[in-house]
Amino acid sequence: MTARRTLKACTAAALLLAASVGAAPTVTAAPSAPPGPLPTVSPTPQHLARAGDDLPLPARAELVVGDTTDPAARALVTKTLQDRGVQRLDVRAKASGHAALTVLLGPAARPDIAQALRGTEVPDHEEGYALRAARRTVALGGTDATGQFYAAQTLRQLVARHAVAGASVSDFPSMRLRGSIEGFYGPPWTTDERLDQMDFLGEVKSNTYVYAPKDDPYHRDKWRDPYPADKLTELGELVDRAGANHVRFTFAVSPGGSICYSDPADVKALTAKLQSLYDLGVRSFSVPLDDISYTKWNCAADEATFGAPGRGPAALAQVALLNAVQQDFIATHDGANPLQMVPTEYGDLTDTAYKQEIRAHLDSAVEVMWTGTDVVPPEITNSQAQQASQLFGRKVFVWDNYPVNDFGKTAGRLLLAPYDKREAGLSDNLSGLVSNPMNQEAASKLAVFTMSDFSWNDRGYDRTRSARRSALHLAGGDPRVADAVQVFVDLNHMAPTFGDTPWQPQAPLLSAELDDFWQTYETDPRAAIRAFSPTAATIARTPAVLRDGVPDRLFLHDADRWLTATGHWGEALRQGLTVLRAIDTHDKEGAATARTAMDAAADTAAHITVDPAEHHQLGPVKIADPYLQDFVTKVDALHDAAAQES
């Protein structure tokens, strides 16, 4: 995406991209393949190629399953076929050999599936799968149950226009752990939002959700207390939905603010909390020790046990706790995954007594999370990841603070820009990557979609292509609505850091177009106004297009106030151009009337505020700042100058 690309050119470019994304570098076509690209599959597969002609979907088809077929995959395949016109689906243990279309679903090693997959490589990876659609047969083979489910998710995207694309797919995740961590400050997500997140993570082939909302009192301040019965019921519903989407529901409890590390009663309280979630079906656990003071003890006994407060003694105490949880709880519970933890020093590359103790004595099975070179890093490179792994004595698990918007510089913002500035090849140096999303769950999906694309296949990731796919996903596949999504993304593009320079710029398309507008206006006002008018009109109508066309009601709820502000700013742009036209034609009355309308629209937009039920940082919503307000201010100044001249 170049700096000089314009919003009015975005629609044409986006449509061209939508037509070409199926021909990404990882997609090849056999010489005998029919013309036309394969459908787009997200996240980007490791290998996707033509296997022959598309397979028409008949009114009646066969689905061949066995005892080892994953139930969630079976349910998804059934829904996909029935939604696309298959009226009768005969479920069998063995193919009849006479069906117009036969779908084989199960382990890739199952003899009938292995036979049908010949010519398509079966990957030797956890969660991998192979898919081949050719000669009236679709074979979906997973290396495990999750791989079967991911094959079904790919089939869902290969079915279009009442046919299955004749495709060969060999695919697996580059990173072992992928997903999201609800780890922000402020109002936690609702149960409905969390359920929505589980379904979304399943769609984008992410396998991890970490429950760690800072403002859940039972997660942090009241960590010793058991959850009330109604809350446990709620959590159980989430665990079940996660399992149905092959997502690891990871329960995190953060005791560092008050724990007495040397007190057996506190260790027992911690493991009792974990046990209550294990009983609900949770098999992944985390003990975050971030955002706490580690230069003072919470009890006098810790100083007697571990020494005077300091980095080394703090790490010694934390290691004792974490090793006890890993060895006495995790290792003794069937099916439990390795413990995860967040170190107190989670965002730098400085070797300290704290890190030295962690790498020397923390159980090697424990996963260590790391946020990068800062709380919100402007980049993550392979060199940095390698250094972090050396410092902690193992590959680190990245907690990426994007698109989280709970810190000061994000006040009033939605952070919608696609993932960027994370280096290809990180899958060699990380155990995984999770996004810390915004307080607005559904609005976060635009960015998290692209992050999931990266973590699945970092070497095949293309930011521009992934952004378009994310927009199409939100738009329900409608290119016109996806165009409007991408306009809205540009207006909410900024990604701040804790430093002075944002790691992603605000409104790169609009800002470039406004620069062109004012440069042209100096010498040819009419040409400038004529060229910029479509952009103003596009921005003004974007909210209506999204509200009418986006099927995700939760997204529209999250974005509602920003959409309303966008409409008013678009009207301010339109009226501002009318002011400039009137100045050019010496229409004093028309200029004054349009200026009043412009200023009113801008003032209304500037006074729309964040919903306090959605976010703890109150104040005005921000859209394409400062460019929209700067435009209004400059038009006001030009009108004032014209009035003085006359």
Buried (B, 14 or more C-beta within 10 A) or exposed (E): EEEEBBBBBBBEBBBEBBEEBBBBEBBEBEEEBEEEBBBBBBBBBBBBBBBBBBBEBBEEBBBBBBEEBBEBBBEBBBEBBEEBBBEEBEEEEEBEEEBBBBBBBBBBEBEBBBEBBEEBBBBEBEBBBBBBBBEEBBBBBBBBBBBBBBBBBBBBBBBBEEBBBBBBBBBBBBBBBBBBBBBBBBBBBEEEBBBBBBEBBBBBBBBBBBBBBBBBEBBBBEBBEBBEEEEBEBBBBBBBBBBBBBBBBBBBBBBBEBBBBBBEEBBEBBBEBBEBBBEBBBBBBBBBBBBBEBEEBBBEEBBEBBBEBBBBBBBBBBBBBBBBBBBEBBEEBEEBBBBBBBBBBBBBBEEBBBBBBBBEBBBEBBBBBBBBBBBBBBEBBBEBBBBBBBBBBBBBBBBBBBBBBBBEBBBBBBBBBBBBBBBBEBBBBBBBBBBBBBBBBBBBBBBBBBBBBBBBBBBBBBBEBBBBBBBBBBBEBBBEBBBBBBBBBBBBBBBBBBEEEBBBEBBBBBBBBBEBBEEBBEEEBEEBBEBBBBBBBBBBBBBEBBBEBBEBEBBBBBBBBBBBBBBBBBBBBBBBBBBBBBBBEEBBEBBBBBBEBBBBBBEBBBEBEBBEEBBBBEEBBBBBBEBBBBBBEBBBEBBEEBEEEE
